[in-house]
Amino acid sequence: MIEEGRALFLQIAESVEDSIVDGSLAEESQAPSTNELAAFYRINPATAAKGVAMLVDKAVLYKRRGIGMFVAPGARERLLAERRAAFADRFIDPLLAEARTLGLDADDLSTLIRDRALTPVAPTTEGDAR
């Protein structure tokens, strides 16, 4: 579950964010403690705390003194908005740049996307060229 080459605290933060986005960690519900995260991922509690602190800084989690960390109201929508923007930056902007190069307009792109979305894609194995 831990990915080599990426900062552990970022992976911890993303894991908690994923749980919020997929609904398994609801708003106002208690988030895992740094000790629970550290035990689960078998990492130093300070590393887990750094990931949790990052989520506090982003207003995704907040602390209830003496009780623990909780998912902030509106956290899911904030994370979804952040991920949508990242998706656009990573995928849509390059897609639009290539479409311009190919002379495709918005209607052409819409048709291509709709056709691909309606066509079942056979599962690929790693190493297959597409």
N, C-alpha and C positions, 0 to 999 in steps of 0.2 A: 504494500500500500504506500510505503514511503518511496519517493522517486529520487534516484541519485542525481546529483548535480543541481538540485534546487534547494534553496534555503528551507530548512525544516519548519521554521516558524510560519513561513508563507503557506506551506502545505497544510499545517494545522489550521490556519485561518481559513483557507479555502475549503477544507473539510467541514468546518462549522458553517461556513457560508452555504455550502452545498446542502446541508441539512435544513437550513432555513429556507432556501429556494425551493427544495422539493417538498417542503411542508412537514418533514419529520420533526422539526424543531419549530414550534409555533411561536408567534409573538407573545410576549409576556411569560413564556415558559422558561424554566431554569435550564441554562446551558451547562454542559459538562465543566467541571472544575479543572483547573490547571493540573492538579494531581491526577485526576481521572484521565485526562488527555495524555499526560506523561506516562502513566501506567499502560494505557491502551497502545500507544505508539512506541513504548519502550525508549523514551527520550528523557532528557533532563527536564525537570519541572520549570526551570528558568526559560528554556526554549519554548515550552508550551505557553508560559506566561507572556512571552513576547508576542506570540500569535494572538492570544486573547487581548492583549493591550492594543494591538493593531485594530482589532474589531471594535474596541471601546473608542479609539480615536476616530473611527469611521461612523460612530453612532449606531453600530449594529448591535452591540451588547452594552448593558449598563450594570453597575454593581448595586446590589442592595446590601448595605452594611450588615455584616454578621450572617448573611444568608447565602450569598453567592452572586453569580453572574446570570443575567436574564436577557432574553431577546427583546430588543427595543421595539416599541410600536413603530410601524412603518418600515421596519428593517427589510422585510421581504421585497417590498416595492422598490426601495432604494437599491438593493442588490440586483433586482431584475433590470432596473434602468441602467445601472452600471454595466451589467453584462450585455445588454442590448447595444449600448454605445461601443463596447469593446468588440462585439460581433461585427458591427458596421465598420469599425476601423480595420479589423483583421480580414474580413471577407468581402463586404459590400464595396468598399472603396477600391480594392484591387479588381473586383469584378467589373465595376463601372469603368475603370481605366482601360481594361482589356476590351470591353464592349465598344468604347469610343474608338479604339484602335481598329476594331473589326467593322466599324460603321453600323453597329447595332443601336437602335433607339430603345426607349423604355418599353414600347409595345413588343418589340422583338425579344427583349429580355424576359418580359412577363410571360410570353408564349413559351420560351425555352424552359423557364422555371416550372411553369404549370405542367408542361409535357413531361419533364423529368420527375416531378413530384407524383404524377399519376402512373409512371412506369415503374413496376417493381424492379428493384436492383438485386441481382444475385449476390449473395455473400462472397466476399473476397478473402483470400488467404494472404497473409503477409508476404510481400515480395511480388504479388501480382502487379503487372503493369496495367493501368487503366487508360 
